[in-house]
């Protein structure tokens, strides 16, 4: 498949309130060269530029598939066994938020936590992909990567109110900030060689690497396509390193109003969200 003509792409509203895709012209994402086309996967560069009035979530995924407990050190800190198969759950579209959005803490929860995650945007629909082909041609399956925070209400994730599933706890409004940009797969290179760092109010709380994943990006795509079609535009959140608030050695530390969480992934970008 042809390599995208852009290196990174933001989704934004211009001064007229029109939603656009564009390649950022500065690190502040204040101006962009417009790319136009019928959809994200068929964009062409134009000669036009636009001011960015509002940065939006970096894409509108057809589905949000999430993988739990996919870092060895995270499984160890949770005192859970290393999974034999990926643990899959979903987040719903209402949870999407932009890279710099303010995220409301719902009154129904007192145990809000962060999870910095590398997110994979699927380039084409596929089913029953082989691991050998995925490893050889990963960029034919992955359009881009972006940063995501799998915000979680732990008091709705654990215990009887969870219903033995994660999706409700992770799908409150704003619980899936992604962005700030889509970075083309060919620009990122090997997705298993990226540093993952999270800061809360400036203090580092997570410092890992995607090399600690139990199931690599290629292995996740192979697993998710077994007997089922992975649709183009699917966003896959690939898990988080150790250091989440729930499993601090001195006891859980939950996010509170006024806390600022920064999720940064090497070569991909950084989120900065205040909780309110």
C-alpha positions, 0 to 999 in steps of 0.5 A: 500500500502507498505510504501516506503523504503526511508525517503527522496529522491533526483533526481540528476546527478552523476559524469558521468552525469547519472540521479539517484534517491537516499537517501541523506547521508548528509544535503548538498546533496553532496552524496546519496545512489542510489535507482534503478527501472523502475520508481520513484514508484518502487525503491529499495535500492542498495549498491551503493553510488554516488556523487551529481554533480547536484541537479535536480527538485525533481521529473518529474511530469505527471502534475502540478496542482495548487490551488490559494487563499487557505489560509484564511489570504492570501485571507484576504490580497488580499481583496478577499472572501473566495472561495467556491470551490478550484481555479485550474490552471496549470503550464507547465513543462518548469517552473520546476527548481531545489531547488538551481537554478538561476531563470531568470527574463523574460524581459517581466515582471516587477512584479515578486513575490514569493509564498511558497507552500507545494507540494503533489506528488500523489502515484497512479491514482484515480478517485472519491475518497471519503473524508472519505477514503482520511482522513483515508488513505491519505498516500495511495494516497500521496507518498511524499511532497516537497517544491515549489515556485509558482513564478508569473509574476503579470503583466501577472496574472492580467488585460487584458493581463491575459486572465482571467487565471493564467497559463501563468503568472506562467509558464515562464521558471524556475517559478516552483522550487521544492525540494530539496528532496521528503520526504515520506508522512509517515515521514511528518505525518499530512500535516496540521501541518507544518510551512511555512516560506519565506525569501527574502535576509534574511528577513522573508516575509511569516510566516504561517502554513498549518493549515490555508488552506481553503481546506486541502490536503484531501479535495483538492484530493477529489475535483480534482478527481471528475469525472476525473482521477488524474494520478500517478505522479501528483504534486499538489501545495496547495497554499501560506500563506499571505505575498506575495510581491503584497499585502504589506501594503506599496505597492507592492514589486517586486523581482529584480535581485540579490534577494535571495528567501528562501522557507522553510517548516517544515519537508520537506525542503528549497529552495534557489533561486537567481533571475537573 
